[in-house]
C-alpha cells in the first residue's frame, strides 16, 4: 500500500526516550546490587525511583498500544507482522514488570540480601526483554511510523503520556529523557511541550530533577 501523503514524522524523539530506558534499567540493577543488607532507607529511595520508571514505561507502551498499533495495522499490509511482533513484545515486557513488582515489594520491606539478589535477577531479565524490544522497534517499526502516520497522530503519543502521568512524576520523566540528550535533541523534545509546561520545567523541574537524581544515584 502507498504511504499516505503528510508532513514527515520525526521519530528520533522516541530514540531519545529509549536511550533513557536503556540507561535506567542498567543503573537500577547496578544500584540495587550495591545496597547493603538491611538498608531499608536506601531501598525505599530506589523503589520510589523504580515506580516512576515503571509508570513512565507503562504509559509509553500503553500509548503505543492505543494510538500507534491500530492505525498502522490498517495501513501497512505486508508489514503487519512488524506491528504484531511489537504487540507480543509489549506483553513480554509487561510480564517482566509483574515479576518486578513482586520482587521490589519484597525487597523494599526488609532490604534482605536474598530479596535483593532476586530483585537484581528480575531487573536483569526485564532489561534483556526490554532492550530486545527497543532495538527491534527502532530498526523496523519507526520507519513504518514515519511513512504511515501523520504528525498529529505521532504527537498524540506525547499528549497521552502528559495526560496520564502525575505532574511531579512527569517532571522526573522529562529529566530522565533529557539527561543524555544533546542540545538539538533537548530543543526538539522541549519544543513539543506546551509553553506553560516548558516554563515549569525550567523553573521547577530541572533543579528538582537534579536533586532527586543525586539522591537516587547515591
QUINORRA-V553418 format. One record per residue. N is the residue number from 1. RES is the residue in three letters. NEAR is the number of other ideal C-beta (glycine too) atoms within 12 Angstrom. Layout:
n:N res:RES near:NEAR
n:N res:RES near:NEAR
This chain:
n:1 res:UNK near:15
n:2 res:UNK near:9
n:3 res:UNK near:20
n:4 res:UNK near:20
n:5 res:UNK near:9
n:6 res:UNK near:18
n:7 res:UNK near:14
n:8 res:UNK near:18
n:9 res:UNK near:30
n:10 res:UNK near:22
n:11 res:UNK near:31
n:12 res:UNK near:25
n:13 res:UNK near:35
n:14 res:UNK near:35
n:15 res:UNK near:29
n:16 res:UNK near:32
n:17 res:UNK near:40
n:18 res:UNK near:35
n:19 res:UNK near:27
n:20 res:UNK near:35
n:21 res:UNK near:37
n:22 res:UNK near:30
n:23 res:UNK near:28
n:24 res:UNK near:38
n:25 res:UNK near:39
n:26 res:UNK near:23
n:27 res:UNK near:27
n:28 res:UNK near:40
n:29 res:UNK near:31
n:30 res:UNK near:20
n:31 res:UNK near:30
n:32 res:UNK near:42
n:33 res:UNK near:24
n:34 res:UNK near:19
n:35 res:UNK near:31
n:36 res:UNK near:16
n:37 res:UNK near:19
n:38 res:UNK near:16
n:39 res:UNK near:23
n:40 res:UNK near:20
n:41 res:UNK near:16
n:42 res:UNK near:26
n:43 res:UNK near:32
n:44 res:UNK near:22
n:45 res:UNK near:26
n:46 res:UNK near:36
n:47 res:UNK near:34
n:48 res:UNK near:23
n:49 res:UNK near:35
n:50 res:UNK near:36
n:51 res:UNK near:27
n:52 res:UNK near:32
n:53 res:UNK near:42
n:54 res:UNK near:34
n:55 res:UNK near:26
n:56 res:UNK near:35
n:57 res:UNK near:40
n:58 res:UNK near:29
n:59 res:UNK near:29
n:60 res:UNK near:37
n:61 res:UNK near:36
n:62 res:UNK near:25
n:63 res:UNK near:30
n:64 res:UNK near:39
n:65 res:UNK near:25
n:66 res:UNK near:22
n:67 res:UNK near:28
n:68 res:UNK near:39
n:69 res:UNK near:33
n:70 res:UNK near:20
n:71 res:UNK near:25
n:72 res:UNK near:39
n:73 res:UNK near:25
n:74 res:UNK near:17
n:75 res:UNK near:26
n:76 res:UNK near:29
n:77 res:UNK near:16
n:78 res:UNK near:11
n:79 res:UNK near:23
n:80 res:UNK near:22
n:81 res:UNK near:18
n:82 res:UNK near:30
n:83 res:UNK near:33
n:84 res:UNK near:18
n:85 res:UNK near:24
n:86 res:UNK near:35
n:87 res:UNK near:26
n:88 res:UNK near:20
n:89 res:UNK near:30
n:90 res:UNK near:33
n:91 res:UNK near:18
n:92 res:UNK near:24
n:93 res:UNK near:36
n:94 res:UNK near:24
n:95 res:UNK near:19
n:96 res:UNK near:31
n:97 res:UNK near:32
n:98 res:UNK near:20
n:99 res:UNK near:23
n:100 res:UNK near:38
n:101 res:UNK near:24
n:102 res:UNK near:18
n:103 res:UNK near:33
n:104 res:UNK near:34
n:105 res:UNK near:21
n:106 res:UNK near:22
n:107 res:UNK near:37
n:108 res:UNK near:30
n:109 res:UNK near:18
n:110 res:UNK near:20
n:111 res:UNK near:28
n:112 res:UNK near:21
n:113 res:UNK near:19
n:114 res:UNK near:15
n:115 res:UNK near:27
n:116 res:UNK near:34
n:117 res:UNK near:21
n:118 res:UNK near:24
n:119 res:UNK near:37
n:120 res:UNK near:29
n:121 res:UNK near:22
n:122 res:UNK near:33
n:123 res:UNK near:37
n:124 res:UNK near:25
n:125 res:UNK near:25
n:126 res:UNK near:38
n:127 res:UNK near:32
n:128 res:UNK near:22
n:129 res:UNK near:30
n:130 res:UNK near:38
n:131 res:UNK near:26
n:132 res:UNK near:25
n:133 res:UNK near:34
n:134 res:UNK near:34
n:135 res:UNK near:22
n:136 res:UNK near:26
n:137 res:UNK near:35
n:138 res:UNK near:28
n:139 res:UNK near:18
n:140 res:UNK near:25
n:141 res:UNK near:37
n:142 res:UNK near:32
n:143 res:UNK near:24
n:144 res:UNK near:34
n:145 res:UNK near:39
n:146 res:UNK near:28
n:147 res:UNK near:24
n:148 res:UNK near:34
n:149 res:UNK near:37
n:150 res:UNK near:23
n:151 res:UNK near:20
n:152 res:UNK near:15
n:153 res:UNK near:30
n:154 res:UNK near:33
n:155 res:UNK near:25
n:156 res:UNK near:24
n:157 res:UNK near:34
n:158 res:UNK near:35
n:159 res:UNK near:21
n:160 res:UNK near:23
n:161 res:UNK near:35
n:162 res:UNK near:28
n:163 res:UNK near:19
n:164 res:UNK near:23
n:165 res:UNK near:29
n:166 res:UNK near:17
n:167 res:UNK near:19
n:168 res:UNK near:19
n:169 res:UNK near:29
n:170 res:UNK near:30
n:171 res:UNK near:33
n:172 res:UNK near:37
n:173 res:UNK near:40
n:174 res:UNK near:39
n:175 res:UNK near:36
n:176 res:UNK near:38
n:177 res:UNK near:39
n:178 res:UNK near:33
n:179 res:UNK near:29
n:180 res:UNK near:22
n:181 res:UNK near:25
n:182 res:UNK near:15
n:183 res:UNK near:10
n:184 res:UNK near:14
n:185 res:UNK near:24
n:186 res:UNK near:24
n:187 res:UNK near:17
n:188 res:UNK near:23
n:189 res:UNK near:34
n:190 res:UNK near:28
n:191 res:UNK near:18
n:192 res:UNK near:31
n:193 res:UNK near:29
n:194 res:UNK near:17
n:195 res:UNK near:12
n:196 res:UNK near:14
n:197 res:UNK near:26
n:198 res:UNK near:22
n:199 res:UNK near:14
n:200 res:UNK near:23
n:201 res:UNK near:31
n:202 res:UNK near:21
n:203 res:UNK near:13
n:204 res:UNK near:23
n:205 res:UNK near:31
n:206 res:UNK near:23
n:207 res:UNK near:16
n:208 res:UNK near:23
n:209 res:UNK near:31
n:210 res:UNK near:18
n:211 res:UNK near:16
n:212 res:UNK near:26
n:213 res:UNK near:31
n:214 res:UNK near:14
n:215 res:UNK near:19
n:216 res:UNK near:30
n:217 res:UNK near:22
n:218 res:UNK near:18
